[in-house]
Amino acid sequence: MARRSLGRRFGSLWASYAVSAYGSGLGFGALPLIAVLVLDASPAQVSALAAVGPAVGALIALPLGPWVEFHRKRPVMIAMDLARFATMLTIPVAYAVELLSFVHLLVVSAVVATSKIAFSAASGAYLKALVRPDDLLVANARFESTTWSSIAVGPPLGGAAVGLFGPVTTVTVDAFSYLFSALGITAIRGREERPRPTGGRRLRAADLLDGWRHILAHPGLRALFLNQLLVSGLIMCSEPLLAVLMLRHLGFPPWQYGLAFAVPCLGGLIGSRLARRAVARYGQHRILRTVGTLRAIWLIGLVLVQPGVVGLATVMVVELAIIISMSLYNPVLATYRLEHTAADRIARTLSAWSISSSAAIAILSALAGLLANATSPRVALTVAGLLILASPLLLPRPRARDDSKNRPTARETPLPNRRRRTTIHDHQGRYKARLAAEEGQADRPRVAERDRTQGIP
């Protein structure tokens, strides 16, 4: 089957995204890796790095949703890419002059988290304006496949680069990938009109909460939102725990740690390519419920990780199952979210969603770090794996049939496809119609009197 063309401008946006995605894939887990290998950080500090940065970033990004909503999206994306480039580049500079510190990593994490939230809000709104509604799932699936392929290729190369050239090599490459992404977005042709607030009024403080109001007022979005907060928070809080467990407690070298995440990411290509066909066959709602449940049952398997080849294979199998489920689920969720959000509210909705996700990741990572410090990373992973098993309870309730809203009602069904029973009421209805046709509209009172005397209702 030929690949569907979504236009040259989408191709440029996709290429820019791919550059930054592959750079981030090369630097996957770079900050925790630097914290452990360079700064000898404790499990609590590594978890704090995963918690404090996104938490501070979420607070900074709070007013950015309405601001992004009513500004041109391309300049916002370019500015956020340049901010990440400049911030990430400070790490190799500080390392070279021996001034790198844990606080520095926290600041970088916060700035990157803030920029990511604003970039995601702007790019989601720009994408909806760029492609046709029936192409949204295809576009989101392509972004999803790029994400997972970049993680499949990046971490092994990143681990090898760290071993050969030092721990900050991948951060440097990641920084320049944002610069190239900004240049690619700059090259996209076409004029973009500046959005205006509804009614021409100025933005108010209450507008900061518009994204959450929309999410919580929509039953489907509300359920998916709460589920996503719990699932993403628990999966992401397990990453620093697993890093400490594998690199410090079990003695895995950095290249094996990268390999453990890279190989399973090939499953992301499988899931993302299946998304469109799965929705066409089973329906959007059923995919969200079924796959949303499947992605929650695998995390507990990380508790079984042991030293050596068997332990490495365990991580790969568990991650493969999680990634296939996530890569199928994520583009369907992203498409549903765009379809059920008005064009003048997308940036605020996506910003609210990202801020909440960052906050959930921060809180759960901090709690997991405290638990790991008090007990062990394995115990903290066990608790996360058990908690995530309850997440399917937050998914939207099942429907009798996924396509019920698209099926015609009995009244709309063509007569040849309907089986009707002839009743006394049918005969009475035909009798009335025949009388009305014979005697005309002016004789309706006489027809009604005849019906009454003959006992016809």
LOTIZA-227885 format. One record per residue (C-alpha): x negated, y, z. Coordinates in nm, 3 decimals. Example, Ala and Ser with C-alpha at 12.3 -4.5 7.8 and 13.67 -1.06 7.14 Angstrom:
PT_-1.230_-0.450_0.780
PT_-1.367_-0.106_0.714
***
This chain:
PT_0.000_0.000_0.000
PT_-0.145_0.338_-0.103
PT_-0.231_0.588_0.168
PT_0.026_0.867_0.185
PT_-0.116_1.211_0.110
PT_-0.026_1.479_0.364
PT_-0.187_1.766_0.177
PT_-0.525_1.935_0.162
PT_-0.474_2.149_0.472
PT_-0.393_1.845_0.682
PT_-0.701_1.675_0.537
PT_-0.918_1.966_0.654
PT_-0.761_1.960_1.000
PT_-0.809_1.583_1.021
PT_-1.174_1.611_0.912
PT_-1.242_1.877_1.176
PT_-1.079_1.661_1.439
PT_-1.287_1.361_1.327
PT_-1.614_1.555_1.368
PT_-1.536_1.654_1.727
PT_-1.390_1.310_1.804
PT_-1.705_1.129_1.690
PT_-1.919_1.374_1.886
PT_-1.710_1.310_2.196
PT_-1.728_0.936_2.129
PT_-2.106_0.956_2.125
PT_-2.092_1.142_2.456
PT_-1.822_0.917_2.606
PT_-1.867_0.906_2.984
PT_-2.172_1.134_2.959
PT_-2.097_1.345_3.267
PT_-2.048_1.047_3.505
PT_-2.355_0.885_3.349
PT_-2.566_1.197_3.413
PT_-2.427_1.225_3.766
PT_-2.527_0.866_3.845
PT_-2.861_0.843_3.662
PT_-2.997_1.197_3.703
PT_-2.838_1.333_4.021
PT_-2.793_1.000_4.206
PT_-2.428_1.089_4.281
PT_-2.219_0.881_4.522
PT_-1.888_0.713_4.422
PT_-1.699_1.000_4.588
PT_-1.898_1.257_4.391
PT_-1.845_1.076_4.061
PT_-1.470_1.061_4.131
PT_-1.477_1.428_4.232
PT_-1.634_1.507_3.897
PT_-1.338_1.338_3.730
PT_-1.094_1.514_3.965
PT_-1.210_1.868_4.038
PT_-1.287_1.967_3.680
PT_-0.945_1.873_3.537
PT_-0.769_2.019_3.845
PT_-0.939_2.357_3.813
PT_-0.893_2.343_3.437
PT_-0.520_2.284_3.483
PT_-0.490_2.591_3.709
PT_-0.679_2.809_3.464
PT_-0.473_2.677_3.174
PT_-0.139_2.751_3.345
PT_-0.089_3.094_3.183
PT_-0.230_2.976_2.850
PT_0.085_2.793_2.736
PT_0.297_3.104_2.668
PT_-0.011_3.288_2.541
PT_-0.084_3.015_2.286
PT_0.286_2.996_2.191
PT_0.292_3.352_2.060
PT_-0.051_3.367_1.896
PT_-0.172_3.221_1.568
PT_-0.276_2.865_1.632
PT_-0.586_2.840_1.412
PT_-0.778_3.122_1.589
PT_-0.688_2.963_1.925
PT_-0.826_2.625_1.814
PT_-1.144_2.787_1.684
PT_-1.195_2.982_2.008
PT_-1.148_2.671_2.222
PT_-1.396_2.474_2.012
PT_-1.655_2.750_2.045
PT_-1.597_2.770_2.421
PT_-1.664_2.397_2.454
PT_-1.973_2.424_2.234
PT_-2.127_2.701_2.445
PT_-2.039_2.536_2.777
PT_-2.162_2.187_2.690
PT_-2.488_2.328_2.557
PT_-2.576_2.465_2.902
PT_-2.631_2.109_3.033
PT_-2.939_2.020_2.820
PT_-3.075_2.371_2.876
PT_-3.042_2.338_3.255
PT_-3.188_1.987_3.244
PT_-3.489_2.109_3.046
PT_-3.571_2.376_3.306
PT_-3.489_2.139_3.597
PT_-3.194_2.344_3.721
PT_-2.918_2.092_3.656
PT_-2.693_2.038_3.959
PT_-2.371_1.865_4.051
PT_-2.192_2.200_4.081
PT_-2.301_2.280_3.725
PT_-2.138_1.958_3.603
PT_-1.818_2.052_3.787
PT_-1.807_2.394_3.617
PT_-1.864_2.241_3.274
PT_-1.592_1.983_3.340
PT_-1.345_2.258_3.437
PT_-1.415_2.475_3.130
PT_-1.395_2.177_2.895
PT_-1.066_2.065_3.054
PT_-0.917_2.416_3.015
PT_-1.025_2.443_2.653
PT_-0.890_2.097_2.576
PT_-0.544_2.185_2.712
PT_-0.523_2.505_2.508
PT_-0.659_2.334_2.196
PT_-0.410_2.046_2.224
PT_-0.117_2.285_2.266
PT_-0.221_2.490_1.964
PT_-0.299_2.190_1.743
PT_0.034_2.021_1.821
PT_0.230_2.331_1.723
PT_0.014_2.378_1.413
PT_0.063_2.016_1.309
PT_0.443_2.040_1.326
PT_0.433_2.344_1.097
PT_0.180_2.179_0.866
PT_0.349_1.849_0.776
PT_0.704_1.740_0.699
PT_0.912_1.596_0.986
PT_0.912_1.246_0.834
PT_0.530_1.258_0.813
PT_0.471_1.336_1.181
PT_0.431_0.972_1.284
PT_0.185_0.910_0.997
PT_-0.020_1.218_1.096
PT_-0.025_1.127_1.465
PT_-0.123_0.769_1.383
PT_-0.419_0.895_1.178
PT_-0.539_1.111_1.465
PT_-0.498_0.815_1.698
PT_-0.697_0.580_1.473
PT_-0.974_0.840_1.445
PT_-0.989_0.870_1.823
PT_-1.035_0.499_1.878
PT_-1.274_0.444_1.588
PT_-1.493_0.725_1.724
PT_-1.502_0.558_2.065
PT_-1.579_0.223_1.901
PT_-1.881_0.366_1.717
PT_-1.992_0.637_1.960
PT_-2.066_0.470_2.297
PT_-2.309_0.203_2.168
PT_-2.500_0.467_1.973
PT_-2.477_0.699_2.272
PT_-2.609_0.433_2.507
PT_-2.900_0.365_2.272
PT_-2.968_0.740_2.239
PT_-2.972_0.781_2.617
PT_-3.218_0.495_2.647
PT_-3.448_0.634_2.376
PT_-3.423_1.012_2.415
PT_-3.295_1.080_2.765
PT_-2.962_1.123_2.950
PT_-2.856_1.460_2.803
PT_-2.897_1.366_2.436
PT_-2.534_1.273_2.382
PT_-2.411_1.591_2.553
PT_-2.614_1.796_2.305
PT_-2.463_1.612_2.007
PT_-2.114_1.649_2.156
PT_-2.165_2.024_2.194
PT_-2.260_2.070_1.829
PT_-1.964_1.859_1.717
PT_-1.734_2.130_1.856
PT_-1.923_2.392_1.659
PT_-1.878_2.195_1.335
PT_-1.510_2.142_1.419
PT_-1.463_2.518_1.457
PT_-1.628_2.576_1.121
PT_-1.398_2.318_0.959
PT_-1.083_2.477_1.100
PT_-1.206_2.818_0.984
PT_-1.222_2.682_0.628
PT_-0.852_2.581_0.622
PT_-0.673_2.792_0.362
PT_-0.332_2.953_0.402
PT_-0.187_3.248_0.588
PT_-0.042_3.189_0.932
PT_0.224_3.427_1.058
PT_0.197_3.547_1.415
PT_0.490_3.416_1.624
PT_0.702_3.662_1.818
PT_0.881_3.613_2.150
PT_1.253_3.546_2.112
PT_1.446_3.873_2.100
PT_1.122_4.072_2.079
PT_1.087_4.084_2.458
PT_0.758_4.068_2.645
PT_0.643_3.751_2.813
PT_0.748_3.717_3.176
PT_0.612_3.515_3.469
PT_0.912_3.283_3.436
PT_0.793_3.187_3.089
PT_0.505_2.998_3.250
PT_0.752_2.727_3.354
PT_0.947_2.701_3.027
PT_0.757_2.392_2.919
PT_0.844_2.205_3.237
PT_1.205_2.322_3.220
PT_1.239_2.173_2.872
PT_1.073_1.844_2.970
PT_1.274_1.794_3.289
PT_1.606_1.893_3.129
PT_1.568_1.634_2.851
PT_1.641_1.281_2.986
PT_1.416_1.100_2.739
PT_1.121_1.338_2.772
PT_1.157_1.345_3.151
PT_1.130_0.966_3.181
PT_0.838_0.943_2.939
PT_0.665_1.236_3.110
PT_0.679_1.081_3.458
PT_0.567_0.745_3.323
PT_0.276_0.903_3.136
PT_0.156_1.091_3.444
PT_0.131_0.771_3.646
PT_-0.018_0.553_3.372
PT_-0.276_0.801_3.242
PT_-0.373_0.902_3.596
PT_-0.434_0.544_3.707
PT_-0.619_0.442_3.389
PT_-0.843_0.748_3.395
PT_-0.918_0.725_3.767
PT_-1.046_0.372_3.706
PT_-1.316_0.496_3.463
PT_-1.556_0.647_3.723
PT_-1.488_0.354_3.957
PT_-1.583_0.109_3.684
PT_-1.892_0.317_3.599
PT_-2.018_0.295_3.957
PT_-1.927_-0.073_3.982
PT_-2.102_-0.172_3.658
PT_-2.404_0.061_3.663
PT_-2.489_0.053_4.032
PT_-2.331_-0.246_4.203
PT_-2.354_-0.501_3.922
PT_-2.668_-0.370_3.752
PT_-2.545_-0.337_3.393
PT_-2.777_-0.124_3.173
PT_-2.626_0.188_3.012
PT_-2.611_0.032_2.664
PT_-2.401_-0.259_2.794
PT_-2.173_-0.015_2.976
PT_-2.120_0.169_2.647
PT_-2.072_-0.156_2.457
PT_-1.805_-0.269_2.704
PT_-1.588_0.025_2.598
PT_-1.691_0.048_2.234
PT_-1.604_-0.297_2.101
PT_-1.245_-0.299_2.239
PT_-1.182_0.038_2.075
PT_-1.163_-0.142_1.742
PT_-0.822_-0.250_1.874
PT_-0.721_0.114_1.849
PT_-0.735_0.083_1.470
PT_-0.495_-0.211_1.490
PT_-0.239_-0.041_1.712
PT_-0.239_0.294_1.534
PT_-0.198_0.131_1.191
PT_0.097_-0.075_1.319
PT_0.282_0.224_1.466
PT_0.478_0.329_1.158
PT_0.581_-0.022_1.056
PT_0.673_-0.116_1.415
PT_0.901_0.187_1.451
PT_1.060_0.120_1.111
PT_1.138_-0.238_1.210
PT_1.226_-0.216_1.579
PT_1.313_0.150_1.637
PT_1.140_0.425_1.828
PT_1.313_0.366_2.161
PT_1.237_-0.007_2.174
PT_0.869_0.048_2.092
PT_0.837_0.308_2.367
PT_0.989_0.072_2.623
PT_0.823_-0.254_2.519
PT_0.474_-0.126_2.447
PT_0.496_0.118_2.737
PT_0.543_-0.185_2.961
PT_0.267_-0.391_2.799
PT_0.001_-0.123_2.846
PT_0.053_-0.132_3.224
PT_-0.009_-0.500_3.295
PT_-0.378_-0.529_3.202
PT_-0.562_-0.288_3.434
PT_-0.559_-0.531_3.727
PT_-0.791_-0.757_3.524
PT_-1.086_-0.521_3.587
PT_-1.096_-0.650_3.945
PT_-1.241_-0.976_3.809
PT_-1.558_-0.816_3.665
PT_-1.878_-1.001_3.761
PT_-2.246_-0.961_3.666
PT_-2.373_-1.099_3.337
PT_-2.215_-1.195_3.008
PT_-1.892_-1.320_3.164
PT_-1.837_-0.988_3.339
PT_-1.908_-0.795_3.022
PT_-1.661_-1.013_2.829
PT_-1.398_-0.960_3.100
PT_-1.421_-0.583_3.064
PT_-1.399_-0.609_2.685
PT_-1.089_-0.833_2.690
PT_-0.905_-0.615_2.941
PT_-0.996_-0.294_2.759
PT_-0.897_-0.446_2.422
PT_-0.548_-0.531_2.551
PT_-0.504_-0.184_2.703
PT_-0.629_-0.004_2.392
PT_-0.414_-0.195_2.142
PT_-0.108_-0.111_2.353
PT_-0.206_0.253_2.399
PT_-0.296_0.313_2.034
PT_0.045_0.185_1.927
PT_0.231_0.374_2.199
PT_0.057_0.714_2.182
PT_0.148_0.825_1.827
PT_0.509_0.717_1.882
PT_0.521_0.920_2.203
PT_0.356_1.222_2.036
PT_0.605_1.209_1.749
PT_0.905_1.174_1.983
PT_0.783_1.473_2.182
PT_0.748_1.693_1.873
PT_1.082_1.580_1.731
PT_1.267_1.670_2.051
PT_1.105_2.010_2.103
PT_1.200_2.330_1.920
PT_0.928_2.496_1.713
PT_0.919_2.807_1.936
PT_0.861_2.597_2.250
PT_0.605_2.338_2.137
PT_0.290_2.505_2.271
PT_0.444_2.562_2.614
PT_0.576_2.206_2.628
PT_0.246_2.050_2.523
PT_0.057_2.278_2.759
PT_0.283_2.180_3.049
PT_0.239_1.814_2.960
PT_-0.142_1.844_2.945
PT_-0.165_2.048_3.265
PT_0.045_1.793_3.451
PT_-0.163_1.506_3.312
PT_-0.484_1.678_3.421
PT_-0.340_1.738_3.766
PT_-0.228_1.376_3.797
PT_-0.570_1.251_3.686
PT_-0.739_1.487_3.931
PT_-0.525_1.383_4.228
PT_-0.543_1.010_4.158
PT_-0.918_1.026_4.085
PT_-0.980_1.207_4.413
PT_-0.774_0.955_4.608
PT_-0.943_0.665_4.429
PT_-1.285_0.812_4.506
PT_-1.204_0.849_4.874
PT_-1.074_0.494_4.885
PT_-1.384_0.362_4.704
PT_-1.609_0.551_4.944
PT_-1.427_0.407_5.244
PT_-1.410_0.053_5.104
PT_-1.560_-0.029_4.764
PT_-1.499_0.048_4.395
PT_-1.351_-0.300_4.351
PT_-1.089_-0.242_4.621
PT_-0.996_0.093_4.465
PT_-0.960_-0.075_4.124
PT_-0.732_-0.335_4.281
PT_-0.502_-0.069_4.426
PT_-0.489_0.117_4.091
PT_-0.410_-0.207_3.908
PT_-0.124_-0.289_4.144
PT_0.027_0.061_4.138
PT_0.036_0.078_3.759
PT_0.255_-0.234_3.750
PT_0.541_-0.018_3.881
PT_0.512_0.238_3.599
PT_0.758_0.066_3.358
PT_1.035_0.150_3.606
PT_0.995_0.515_3.497
PT_1.048_0.446_3.125
PT_1.380_0.545_2.960
PT_1.661_0.300_3.024
PT_1.721_0.038_2.755
PT_1.997_0.085_2.502
PT_2.232_-0.177_2.366
PT_2.077_-0.126_2.021
PT_1.796_0.104_1.922
PT_1.973_0.229_1.611
PT_2.315_0.282_1.769
PT_2.319_0.656_1.708
PT_2.258_0.602_1.336
PT_2.527_0.339_1.289
PT_2.868_0.455_1.161
PT_3.162_0.431_1.397
PT_3.456_0.204_1.325
PT_3.645_0.501_1.183
PT_3.351_0.580_0.948
PT_3.296_0.221_0.827
PT_3.414_0.163_0.468
PT_3.732_-0.040_0.448
PT_3.582_-0.334_0.250
PT_3.338_-0.394_0.539
PT_3.603_-0.387_0.810
PT_3.826_-0.669_0.920
PT_4.167_-0.531_1.016
PT_4.455_-0.701_1.191
PT_4.800_-0.619_1.066
PT_5.017_-0.523_1.361
PT_5.367_-0.390_1.405
PT_5.215_-0.042_1.439
PT_5.064_-0.074_1.090
PT_5.408_-0.157_0.946
PT_5.564_0.131_1.134
PT_5.296_0.369_1.006
PT_5.352_0.260_0.646
PT_5.728_0.296_0.684
PT_5.689_0.653_0.813
PT_5.451_0.748_0.532
PT_5.693_0.613_0.269
PT_5.985_0.808_0.418
PT_5.780_1.127_0.428
PT_5.679_1.085_0.065
PT_6.037_1.025_-0.044
PT_6.204_1.304_0.145
PT_5.930_1.574_0.137
PT_5.779_1.801_0.397
PT_6.100_1.996_0.449
PT_6.284_1.684_0.568
PT_6.044_1.603_0.859
PT_6.305_1.684_1.131
PT_6.551_1.438_0.969
PT_6.281_1.169_0.942
PT_6.192_1.216_1.308
PT_6.560_1.184_1.408
PT_6.591_0.865_1.200
PT_6.283_0.721_1.371
PT_6.427_0.801_1.711
PT_6.761_0.638_1.640
PT_6.590_0.327_1.501
PT_6.354_0.297_1.797
PT_6.034_0.366_1.603
PT_5.782_0.559_1.818
***
